[in-house]
Amino acid sequence: MPKRIMQGAVVSDKGDKTVVVKVERLFTHPLLKKTVRRSSRFQAHDEVNTYKVGDLVQIQECAPKSKLKRWEVIGLTTKA
């Protein structure tokens, strides 16, 4: 099965080897037919603590690394 890849902004880098990435998605509400914005926060593994708050990064699913970390950062899209 292919691994999911998402893009989002780093909102926290306080944990050691961990960044929190906020991923936003847009979808049309089924009843109101209006575009709705929803966001999710994912804790992602950052081995060398290179990513800072505001960076736009890509994350990919991986095997669990801790209780909450099931994603890892695979690349930088835009520097803050």
C-alpha positions, 0 to 999 in steps of 0.5 A: 500500500502506498504511503500518504504524503501531505503538505503543511506548515510547522507550528511547533518545534519545541520537542526533540526530533519532533515537529508539529505540522498543521495540514489544512484541507478544503472540501465542499459541504454536502448540504450547504454546498459551501467550501469549508476549511478544516485543519489537522495537526500531526506530530512528525519525526525530524531527525536533526531538528532542521525545521523551524516554525513557519516552514512549509514541509512535506510529511509521509506516513511511517511506522510508529516512532512513539506514542503519537508520531506516525509521520516523518518529514521528507522535505522542505517546500518553503523556508519561513 
